[in-house]
Structures are given as C-alpha cells and as structure tokens.
Amino acid sequence: MLLTVIDATGAPQTLVANAQGPVTDASGPIAAANVSQDVVVADATRSGFLFQNVSDTAMTVGDGTDATLAGAFAVAPGAYWPPAGYPAPVGSVTVACATLGKVFTAKSW
C-alpha cells in the first residue's frame, strides 16, 4: 500500500508499506499540554505503525508507556517515528507535547 506523508521541507513523499489489513488514521491534535495521550491502543495483531510530527514543536512518543516519562522517544518537527527497522509497536502508543493543539499524523495497520 502507498502512504503519502509530508517531509520536513513540506514536500509530499510516498512510502510503501506492506500491510495485511486496512490503514487506520489515528491523526489528531494535542489535547492538553504536557499530558500523555493515547494515539493508538494496544493491538497484538498490528503489523505496522507510522507517526509524523507535522507541527513546529517537538513531541515525545511512548511505546507502551507514558510519553511524558523517561524512555519516551523525542520526535522533532517534521520527523517520523518509529525509525526504519524498528518493529511495529503492539502495545499502546502515546504522545505528549508542551503546546496544546499541535497536530500529528499517525497511521496503523
């Protein structure tokens, strides 16, 4: 399947993803500043996940943990998570940002 995302320069890029099922859009805004919120809930059958910080403010992503805790991944503006080669997260994925209303794009399959 083909997924179109916007890179850090604002240009559209097409990614190829091998998927077994439909793509679910989990994109959205930050609901509260400095508070971890669910992007997707745990799903043992998940075969892929992609998160992009499309805002101008850094975000943190938690893989099975609270995104405000130590061990969360820093995702710079325009950057993606997970990095190439990282296994599809089957636990919950959470996000946090210091600024209310900043947006992210997230897809799971």
C-alpha positions, 0 to 999 in steps of 0.5 A, spaced: 500 500 500 502 507 498 502 512 504 503 519 502 506 523 508 509 530 508 517 531 509 520 536 513 521 541 507 513 540 506 514 536 500 509 530 499 513 523 499 510 516 498 512 510 502 510 503 501 508 499 506 506 492 506 500 491 510 495 485 511 489 489 513 486 496 512 490 503 514 487 506 520 488 514 521 489 515 528 491 523 526 489 528 531 491 534 535 494 535 542 489 535 547 492 538 553 499 540 554 504 536 557 499 530 558 500 523 555 495 521 550 493 515 547 494 515 539 493 508 538 491 502 543 494 496 544 493 491 538 497 484 538 495 483 531 498 490 528 503 489 523 505 496 522 505 503 525 507 510 522 507 517 526 509 524 523 510 530 527 507 535 522 507 541 527 513 546 529 514 543 536 517 537 538 513 531 541 515 525 545 512 518 543 511 512 548 511 505 546 507 502 551 508 507 556 507 514 558 510 519 553 511 524 558 516 519 562 523 517 561 524 512 555 519 516 551 522 517 544 523 525 542 520 526 535 522 533 532 518 537 527 517 534 521 520 527 523 517 520 523 517 515 528 518 509 529 525 509 525 526 504 519 527 497 522 524 498 528 518 493 529 511 495 529 509 497 536 503 492 539 502 495 545 499 502 546 502 508 543 502 515 546 504 522 545 505 528 549 507 535 547 508 542 551 503 546 546 496 544 546 493 543 539 499 541 535 497 536 530 500 529 528 499 524 523 499 517 525 497 511 521 496 503 523 495 497 520 
